[in-house]
Every structure is written in C-alpha cells, then in structure tokens.
Amino acid sequence: MRLLRPAGALLVFAIAQAACAPSGEPLILRLDGSVSADTGVRPNDGAVPLDAGFTPDGEPVDTGAPVPDSGNPPFDGGVGVDSGQPVPDSGVIGADTGPRPDGGRPPPSGAPYAHASEAVHELEEVFDLRGRYGVALAGGHLIAANAQGGSTFPRETTLSSSGQLQIPAGATVRHAFLWYSGIIFLKPGNTGQGDYTADRGGDLDDAADVAANGISFSLNGGSYGPFDPTTRTPPNPSNVGSQSQLSGEALDFSFGTWTGIRESVWANRLDITGLFNGVTGAVPITVNPPERLDLNGNNATSNGGNPAGNTRYNSCSGAASWAVMVIYEEASLPEKNLVLMDGGFARAWDYVFFHNGTWKRPKVRVDHAPIQPGAKFYTYVPSGNAVGSSLPGNPACTCGCGGFYTLKNQSGGLGLNSYFSNTHEDPPAAVGDPMHRDRTNGPWYLHNGGLFQSVTGNDWTLFQSADIYTEFPNLYEGNSAPAADNTNPVTNEDDPDASHDTYAGHPWNGRGTVRYHASGNAISLIEVTLDPSRIVPGETSSYVYLKGDQKDVWKPQHIVSMKWLLLETPL
C-alpha cells in the first residue's frame, strides 16, 4: 500500500482576467506576472441595464432591448463558423466520423482527449485491496442559498446535511473515511491581497489553516468531533490515516471580478474507521459545517472597477461539501479488487489552462487486477452546476458570459471592446488557435451572443480500457442528479457561436449505468457501472480523462474538480 505524499508547492498561474467575472471578460495569463489596467467594456456593470448599448469609447447608451444575433454572423478574425449540424456521438468506437478533439466538438471515438496528461493532476494510489469487499457511500452539501438548502446564488448560508450508509449484517468495516472540502482564496496573492473578504469562523488563508480546520458530525446516534487531520485526529484509524489536502494549483487573477485574488480548492480526509467498530445496518450520518469556510474572495470595491458583482455570485468554483466512504468485508460477497486514488484534486478548467498557454486536461491512470465484466468506478466531485441551467443575470456573466455575449470583428453591436482590441495579448501557444482574439487581430466589438441568457456548460468524462474509449457527458451537475436520456451534448470548441452547441444530454445508455449516492450544491457522489462491451477483459490499467467547457469565456463554462476516484473490478 502506497500512502499519499504531503501536498507540495503550489503551482501558480497569474491570470489577468477572471473567467468567472460578471463582467464577462475572460482570464488572460500575463507571462511576466504584471497587471494590466482595465480599459475594456464592462457589459452590465451594475449601473448599466442589460438592454443598454455601448459607444466605441465604452460609454453606456440606452438603445432599448438588443436584437439577438442570427446565430450565423460573419467573422473575419480567423474564427471559423460551423455552418452545419454537428454529428451526435454514440460513444462507440467507429461510430463518429466527425472532426477530432479540439477541431470541433467532443467526444472523440477511438482516441483520448487532446492535451491530456498524467502529470497535471495530484491523485495517487492510497490502497489496493483484494478480497470480499463492499462499498457504502453518503454525502451532502454544507453551503446553500438559504436554510432550506436552496441552490440559487449567492450561496452563503452554512448548514448541516445528512445521509445514510448501508452496511450488511455480519460485515466488518476495514476502512471508513470522511472527506470535507471547499473553495479557498489564499493569502497573500501574487497580483493582489489574495482574499478581500472575511472568512467564516476564522482565517482560512493557507495550508496550515486548512489542516487545522476541524469538523463535527453525528454517526449512528453518537456525536463526534471536532476532528481535524493534524492534532485532533479520530481514534483507532486504519493503516491509511487522515490527511489534509490542498490543491497544488493556485490561480492568481489580475482583472475582472476576481481581481487580486488567489483561488484554489482544499479538502481534509479523516480516517474514521475506529468509529465503525461493530456497526452494521442502516447507519445515519449528519455532518455539520467545518469550523472555517471561505465563502467569497472579492467584493464590489476590490474587483478591478467592475461593480457589477463579485465572487458571491460565482459558480466557477465549488462551495463546501462532504463525502463518506466505507469499505467493509463480508464472507458471502464475491471477490473484488478496489483501488483508491486520492490527493490534491484532478481539475479540469479548460479556459484558464488554455490561456495559460499550455493545455491541461487530467488523465488519471489506475493500475488494478485484470479487469472483468462488472467493473465500475466511483468518484466524489465537489464542483459543478446543472448543465444548461440559467446563471444569475444580475450581476451578469457569472462564471463567464455563458453564450449571452460574444466578440466579433464586425463593427456595431454594443460597441468597441477596448480591452481585447487594444490591451490583451494571448500567450504564444494560443495564437494559432481559431479562438485567438486579442489586439493583434482586432478590433473587436461586443455583440449579443447566440443565447438569450447565460447558462452552465457541459462537462466531460472519458473512460479508457485498452483501445476502447467511452464518454460519460454531464455527470457532475451538482444539485441535479440526472437520468440517462437520448440527447447528445455538443461543444464546438472552435466556433464562438453557442447557439450551435447543445448544453444538455446524458447519453449513457449502452455505455454504463450511473447511480447518484449524493447530489447537492456543487457536489456529485457517483457510481458508474461500465457496460461489459466498454471494457477489454484482462487489461490491468484503465484511464479516466476529464474535460471542462470551454476555452472561450464568452461561451458556457463548466469546471470539474475531482477529489477522489475508486475503481472496482471483480476478481
């Protein structure tokens, strides 16, 4: 058994504009780490209604309700337009005759995601168990819009949530873990203070604060805690133990709503095996909010002159949630191999990483016993929002503009965008991309996008067994626990018109069976049983790829933050 290494040094990305900015302006990496002045147009800046136009100087002019674009405007800035209907993907190798990844819409068939790498995530093998084991899961959210658990924004009400674990009579619990996680705005930042708002319950600004952040809960009628992974650990742990886990990726922003903040995600794993001694049956658990939470990073006075909004309304990052995993042994169960990958997250945020100049899409390798029919994977993803759901219109452009606005080389519309026309310059690696839009190929004018409101984009997960690649779109929808349907989601990555895409769909039939053990605000706790046709029996390594939506902030976004991955195969 190989235990997780301690969290290493943070990988820092200096970003000059927040993809989640209500202003709708995207994140841009400053390779020299400098901060550019805000000279761009701010649609719906809090003082300007959504039906206002803008002069070429960026001044608001009330022109009445804007006329939506036709969906097929001309583009002369090197941006292609998809004039045809995208071809749905069946998820079966050989069925897709459409363009390859990044040259059009995913998913690929017979090929992995482009730009995927095993080096860009922090999940490592925690245990490799073989025996007559079973798995029990429960989870819930810890932040909501109100005391009733509402999912609208802002989400600033902390609350407890409950679940139930099913452990068969006669079983013996070998491992039990409680993870609790959330967003963090770190101090100090590289482009500003890092965090401009007060944290709930005390400072939550660095790795030491995370490690000391305790939590209390009730289990099977008893009350426990507060525990943390350092000095207040639960009694009688397994040989895995507790650990504090802060993502090694910290994003520094120097423009838009997130100006001056440093964003990351954290989790603490508690080994609570000793609390399950002799426990079987239906086991209720209620988890309370941790002692400290970082709900927001910025406010209307510290966000680069963009008073439209702040991180209160941001759906880009997760909120706070928990998940419990119990591994039990019982003599009548079939033999299985269980492999747990855990650590400082596997994160897919396409737009941020694209404008860093180097694409980063996680590829998680799991080594296991020869895979057999009945194989499945489980995962805890403390992020996500219902795909296709509308985002807050005031402040506008929560987590990007979600298809409500776009940029064109066509004059008119809502006026010249000074930032993209005169200030912003993409990193060299992005210059050859069809979505490259900056001062070198402007001028750029702000226009209404292809959608009538901002929406959440698609998320993508790809499972690989030998030469079989199986897509599971839209697994991580937070408060939504969708069922399989016949709609194929479509993301045309090289087309700026969101109306050509489909932001919905869960075409899982024939690929696998999806079960939600928990869902809520920015949490999905999932079990995916793979269809036998989607594995190559005998293979001893499998891969899970993650992909966000999109590389263009003006289109609908989705961010995936995977906390852990458990693979199970019969022996």
N, C-alpha and C positions, 0 to 999 in steps of 0.2 A: 504494500500500500504506500502510495506517494502522497504526502501532505502538501498543501498549498504553500508556496513561498509567500513571505511577507510582501505587502504592497510596495512596489518600487517607486522610483522617482516619477513625478508627473510629467507626461508628455504635453507640452504647451503649444497651443495653436493661437496665435494672435490674429483675431478676426476684426475687420474694420467695419462690420455692419451686422446686425442681428438678424438671422433668418426668421426669428420669431417676432420681429419688430412689428407692432401695429402699424408703423409707417409703411410697411410693405417693401422696404428696401432690403436687399439681401446681404448676407455675410460675405465679406471680402477679406482675404488674407493680406496683410501687409508684410511682405517678406522681410522688411527691415524693422518691423515691430513698431513703426511710427503710427501716429494717429492723424487721420485726415480731418479737415474741417467739414462740417455739414453744410453743403451748398446745394443739396438736391431738393426736389419737390417732395412734399410730405402730403400724400393724399389722406384726407380725413384726420387732420392733426388735432382734432378735439374742438377746434373753433370753426372748422370748415365742414359743412354738412356733406353727406355722400353725394348730393346732387350738384356739387359745385365744380366748376371748371378751373383751370389754372392758366394764367398768362405765361408767355415764354420766359418771363422773369420769375415765375413761381408764385405769383400773387393770385389769391383765390378770386374767382369771378363767378357769381351765381348765374348759371346759364340754364337753370331748370334741370329736369331729370335727364341724365345722359342716355344717349341711344346706344344700346349694346352693339358690339361688333358683329359682323355677319358670321364670323367663325372661320372665314377664309380670306383674310386680308392679304395684300401683297407684302412681302418682306424683301428688303434689299440689303440686309446687313449680314448675309451669309447664313440666315436662318431658314431651314427647309420647312416646307409645309406639306403635311400629309393630305393629299387630295382624295385618297381612297379610304375605304373602311378597313380597319385592322382585322387581321385574321385571328379568330379565337384559338387558343392553345388547349389541346385536350389533356396535356400533361403526359402524354405517351410518346416515347421516342419515335421519331419518324413522322409524326403527325403534323408538325409545324414546318411549313415551308416558307415562313415569313423571315424577316431580317433577323440578324444575330443580335445578341445583347449589346446595348448602347448604340446600335444603329437603328433602333426602333423600339418596339415595345417588348418587354419580357412577357412570359418566361421563356427561357431557352429550352430546346429539346436536344438531348444528346450532347449538351455542353454545359459547363458550370457558368456562374456569373462572371463576367469580365471584372477585372481588378480585384478579385477575391484573393485573400492571403491568410495563411495560418498565423502570420506574425502580427496581425493587427487586433487580436483580442487577448484577454487575460484569463481565460478559463483553463484550468489544469485538472488533471485526474486527481480526485480525492480518494476514491476507493474503487476496487474491482472485486465484487463479491460473486461467489458461485455457490449455489445451494437452493434450498426450497424456500424461496423468499416471496414476500408480497409487499406492496407499496400502498400506503394511505396518505392522502393529501387534504389540506384545507388551507384557506387563505381569505384575505379581505383587505379593504382599503381603510386608511386611517385619516384621510382628509376628504372633505366634501363641501358642497355649496351651502349646506345647512345641516341641522341636527338630524334631519330625516335621511341624509345620505345623498342629497341631490347632486347631479352631475353637471349643472351649468357653471359658468365662470362668473366671478372668481371663486375659487375653492380655497377657503381659508378657515373653515370650521373643522377642528380636530374632533375625532370621535372614535369610539371603540367599535369593533366588529367581531362577529362570531362565525364559527364553522363547526363541523363535526367530522371526526375521524372514525372509520370503521375498521376495527381490529378483530379478527376471528377468535372465537373461544379456543383456548389451547395454544395460542400463538405466543411467542416470546419476542419482545422488541429488542432488536440488536442495535439500531441507530434511530435517533429522533433529533431533528434539527428545527429550529425556529430562525428564519431569516426575517429581518425587518429592514426596510430600505427607504430612501428618499432622495430628493434633489439637494444639492449643496452649492452655495455661492461662496467660494473660497476667498480668504483674505491672507495676504494682500494680493491684488491683481497686477497684471503686467501693464494694463492700459488704463488703470483707474484704481479705485478703492477695493474693487472685487465684490463688495456687498454693501449696499447703501441702506438696507432696511434692517430693523431689529429682528433677531431670531426669536422664536417662541420657546420659552423655558430656559434661556441662557445661550451663550455663544455656540454656534455650530459653524466654525470657520476653517478648520483644518483637520488633519488626520487624527491628532490627539483628541480633539473634541468628538470626533466620530467614535473613536474607540471607547471613550468614557460615557457615551450616550446610552443610558440604560432603558429597560422596558419592563413592564409588569403585565401579568396575564393570569387568567384563571383556567384551570385544567381539571376536568372531571370532578368539579365541586371544590377543589382546593385553590387557594390564591398563592401566587409565587412572584418573586422579584421585589425590587428591581434588580435585574441582572444586566451585566454587560460582558464583553469578551475579554476583559483585562483583569480587574481586581474583584469583580463581583460575578464570578462565573457560576453557573448552575452546578449542583453537586453530582458526583458519580457519572461523569461523562463517558462516552465510548472512547476508543483509541483515535478518533478523528479530532475531537475537541472543538472549541469555539475560536472564532477569528473575526477581526474587523477588516472590512474590505472597502477601500476607497478606490474608485476608478483611477487608473494611471493617466487618463486623458483629461486635461483641463482646457477649456475653451475660453480664451480671452477675447472680449468684444470691444470695439472702439467706435461703434456707430450704431444709431438706431435705438430701439427700446432697451437693448441690453448694454448700452454704452458703459464701459468701465467695469463691467462685472466679469467674474471668472467662474464659469459653470462646470459642474461635474455631478456625478451620482455616487452614492455610498450605500453600503449595506453592512449589517453585522449578522454573523451566524452564531447562534447559541446552540451548543450541544446539550440538549435536554433529555438525553437518553435515561438518565437516572430517575426522572420523574415518571417514567412509564413502567417501572418495575411492577409486574403483576397486573398491569392494566389491559383489559380487553373489552370488546363490545363496542357500543356507540359511545364515543368519547367526545363530549362537548369541550370547546375551547373558545375563550373570548380574549382578544388581545387589545390592550389599551395603547394609546399613542405613546411614542417614546418620550423621554424626558425633554428632548430638544428637537425642534423642527425648524427648517429653513424654508419658509413658505414663498418668499419673494426675494429678488435680488436688486430691484431698482424701483424707482418711483417717478412721478411726473416732473420732478425738479432735477433729476440726475440722469436723464436718458437722452443726452445729445440734442436737446432742444426739440424733442418730439413729445409734446404734452398729450398726444392722443391717448397714450396708455402706458402701461408698464408691465412688469412680469406678473402682475396679479392676474392678467387675462391670457397668460401664455400656456398653450397646450404642447409646446415643443418638448419640454422635459416632463418627467413623471412627477407625481405628488408624493405620497407616502403609503406604504402597504406592508403586508406580512404574508409569509407562507410557511407552513409546517409540512415536513416530510417525515414519515415514519416507515422504517424498513423492519419488517417482522419476519420471523421464521416459524414455519408450521409444517409438521411432518407429512400432511396429505397433499401439499402443494407440489406441482411439477417443478423440476429443477430449472433454474434460470441463472443468467449472468446479468448483473447490474453494474453499470459503470457510471459514476457521478463525476461530472465536470463542473467545477465551481471556481470562483475567483472574483477579480475586479471588473466583471462585466465583459460581454461582447456587444459592441454598439454599432449600429448602422444609421448614419445620418448623412445621406448622400450629398446634400447641398453643401454642408460645411466642409466635408472632406474633398469634394470636387474643387472648391475654391481655395483649399489649402495647396492645391497644385498636384496632389497625389491622391488618387482614388483609394479609398479604404473600405472594403467590404469584408466582414468576418467570414472565415471558413474554419469551422470547428471540426477537428478530427477526433473521432472516438475509436480507440482500439478495444476490441471485445472478442469474445468467443465466436466461433463460426456462426454467422447469422442464420436464423431459421424462420420459417413462416410463424407469425405470431409476434414478431419483433415490434417494438414500439419505442417512442421517446416521450419524455415528459419535460416540461420547461416552465420556469417562473419568469415572466416578463413584466417588470414594474414600470410600464410605459404604455402609451397608446390611447387612441380615441376612436370612436365609432367611424368607420370609413364612410365617406360621403356625407357625414353629418355637417350641418352648418356650424361655422365658428362665429364668435361674437362679432357683431358689426360695429359695435361702439365700445371700446376702441376698435378700429378696423384692422384687418390684416394680422390677426392673431396667428402666430407661427407661419409667417409668410403671408402672401396675399391670396393663396388658395384658389387661383383662377379668376379672381374678381378684377384684377388689373393686369396689364402686360405692357411691354415696351416694343415700339416699332420705329423704324427709320422713316415712317410716314408722318409728316408734319400735321399739326392739328390736334384733335383729341382733347386731352386735358392739359396739354402744354408741354414744353420742353422739360426734360428731366436733366437738370444741371449736373447732378452727381454722376450719372452714367455717361453723360455727354462730355463733361469737362474734367472730372476728378478721378473716377475709379479706373483702375487698370488691372486686368486679370493677371494672375501668375503665369509664367511662360507655358506651363503644362496644359493650361486651359485654353490657350489662344487658338489652337487648331480645332476646337470643338464647335459644333454648329450652334450651341447656346452661348458662345462667347459674345458678350455685349459690353463694351466699355468705350472710353474716349477715343480709342484707336479706330473704331469702325462706326462711330456715331455720325450725326447727332441722333439722340434717342428721345422719343416722345411718349409720354404716358397716355395709354388708351384703356378703355374698358376691356376687360378680358372676355374669354369665351363663356364664363359662368356668371349667373346673376347674383351669386353670393359666394363667400369664401367657404371652402369645405376641407375636410381632412382627406389626405391622400391614401393610396393603397400601401400595404406592407407585404413583403415577400419573403418566403422561407423555401429553401430548396434542399431536399434530402437526396444524397447520392449513395447508391450501393453499386459498386463496380462501375459499369458504364450505363447504369440507369439513373436518370435524374427526374425527380418528382417534385412538382411545385405545389405548395400549400399557401395560396394567397390569403391575405387578410385574416390571419389567426389572432392578431393582437389588437383587439378593438376595445379594450378597457371595459367600460360599463355595459358593452354589448357582448352577448355570448351567442354568436350567430350559428345557424344550422347550414348544412350543405345545400347548395342551390345550383342552378344551371347557368348562372351569369358569369361570364369571363371578364375579370378586370383587365383593363388595358392602360398602360402608361407609355405614351410615345415620348421618349426621353429627348428626342431631337426636334420636337415640334412644340413651339411655345403656346399653341392654342389648346387650352384644357378641354374645350368642347369636343375635341377629337378623341378624348380618353373616356374610360369608364371607371368611375370611382365607386365600386361596389363589386360584389361577387365572391362566392365561396365554392368553386367547382371542385370539391373534394371527392365526389363520388367516383369510385374506381381507383382512387389514389390511396385512400385511407379513411379511418373513422376518427372523428375529433370529438373529444369529451372535455367540457369545462368543469374543473373541480372548484374554481372560484373565478369570479369576474367582478369588476368594480371600477372606480375612478383610477385610471392608469394602473390596472393590474389584470393580467390574464395568467391563470394557472391551468395548464393544458396537458392532456394526454392524447397522443396521436398514435393509433394502431395502424401500422402500414399494411396496405393490401399486399397479399403474397406475391402478386405479379410485379411489385415495385422493389423487390429485393433480389439479390443474386445469392442463393444459399451457399454457405461455406465461406463467404467473404469475412475477413477479420478486421476490417476497418470501414467505417462509414463517415460521412461528412454532412454537416449541416451548414448551409450558407444563409446569410441574412442580407437583406437589401432594403434600403429606405426609398421613399419617394419625396422629392425629385432632386435633380441637380440644378433646377431653376426655381428660385424662391418665389417667383410670381405664380407658380403652379402649386397645386395642393401638395402638402408635405406630410410625411409620416416618419417618425423616428422609432427605432427598435432598440431597447436596452435589455438584453437577455442576462439574467442573473445567474442561472444555472441550467444545466442540461443533463438529464438522466436517460441513458439508453438501456433498454431491457431486451434480451433475446432468450428464447427457450434453449435449453441445452439438450 
